[in-house]
């Protein structure tokens, strides 16, 4: 399956979610290795991943917790972007069929 056959909303959602994943990994690396933990903006950059991570207990080992956080970073940003793009397209179509310009 090529990117052309995928559709614009899915391709754009994948692009945004990969960017969010890379940004989250960079923020995690900065917080862990350079800042030494406790970076104030860490929670802002990893908000989608922390949403998923908040569903689990804190007694998880490092690597499963990291994988949960990064998969949440990808999946939440993909879902949010896709739903916004599809609802915007739906509202535009609804506006045009109702006699709007």
C-alpha positions as CSV (number, residue, x, y, z in Angstrom):
1,X,0.0,0.0,0.0
2,X,1.4,3.3,-1.0
3,X,1.1,6.6,0.8
4,X,-1.1,7.9,-2.0
5,X,-3.7,5.2,-1.5
6,X,-3.7,5.8,2.3
7,X,-5.6,9.0,2.2
8,X,-4.7,12.5,3.5
9,X,-6.0,12.2,7.0
10,X,-4.2,9.0,7.8
11,X,-0.9,10.2,6.2
12,X,-1.1,13.5,8.1
13,X,-2.0,11.8,11.3
14,X,1.0,9.4,10.9
15,X,3.3,12.4,10.2
16,X,2.1,14.3,13.3
17,X,2.3,11.2,15.5
18,X,5.8,10.3,14.3
19,X,6.9,13.9,15.0
20,X,5.3,13.7,18.5
21,X,7.1,10.4,19.1
22,X,10.5,11.8,18.1
23,X,9.8,15.0,20.2
24,X,8.9,12.8,23.1
25,X,12.0,10.7,22.8
26,X,14.2,13.8,22.6
27,X,12.5,15.3,25.6
28,X,12.9,12.0,27.5
29,X,16.6,11.9,26.6
30,X,17.2,15.5,27.6
31,X,15.4,15.0,30.9
32,X,17.1,11.8,31.7
33,X,20.7,12.4,30.5
34,X,21.3,16.1,30.3
35,X,19.1,17.7,32.9
36,X,19.3,14.8,35.4
37,X,15.5,14.5,35.9
38,X,13.0,17.0,37.2
39,X,12.8,19.1,34.0
40,X,9.7,21.3,34.3
41,X,8.7,21.1,30.7
42,X,9.0,17.3,30.6
43,X,5.3,16.8,31.3
44,X,4.2,19.2,28.6
45,X,6.2,17.5,25.9
46,X,5.2,14.0,27.0
47,X,1.5,14.8,27.7
48,X,0.1,12.1,25.4
49,X,2.4,9.5,26.7
50,X,1.7,10.4,30.3
51,X,-2.0,10.0,29.7
52,X,-1.5,6.4,28.8
53,X,1.0,5.9,31.5
54,X,-1.4,7.2,34.2
55,X,-3.6,4.2,33.6
56,X,-0.9,1.9,35.1
57,X,0.7,1.6,38.5
58,X,4.1,3.1,39.3
59,X,5.5,-0.3,40.1
60,X,6.4,-1.1,36.5
61,X,10.1,-1.6,35.5
62,X,11.8,1.0,33.4
63,X,11.7,-0.5,29.9
64,X,8.0,-1.6,30.0
65,X,7.1,1.9,31.4
66,X,9.2,3.6,28.6
67,X,7.5,1.5,25.9
68,X,4.1,2.3,27.3
69,X,4.9,6.0,27.4
70,X,6.2,6.1,23.9
71,X,3.4,4.0,22.4
72,X,1.0,6.3,24.2
73,X,2.8,9.3,22.8
74,X,2.3,7.9,19.3
75,X,-1.3,6.5,19.6
76,X,-2.8,9.4,21.5
77,X,-1.4,12.0,19.1
78,X,-2.4,9.8,16.1
79,X,-6.0,9.4,17.4
80,X,-6.4,13.1,18.3
81,X,-5.0,14.3,14.9
82,X,-7.1,11.8,13.0
83,X,-10.3,12.7,14.8
84,X,-9.8,16.4,14.4
85,X,-9.1,16.0,10.6
86,X,-12.1,13.8,10.0
87,X,-14.4,15.9,12.0
88,X,-13.2,19.1,10.2
89,X,-13.8,17.4,6.9
90,X,-17.2,16.3,8.0
91,X,-18.1,19.8,9.1
92,X,-16.9,21.3,5.9
93,X,-19.0,18.8,3.9
94,X,-22.0,19.5,6.0
95,X,-21.5,23.2,5.6
96,X,-21.2,22.9,1.8
97,X,-24.3,20.7,1.5
98,X,-26.4,23.0,3.6
99,X,-26.0,25.9,1.2
100,X,-22.9,27.5,2.6
101,X,-20.3,29.1,0.3
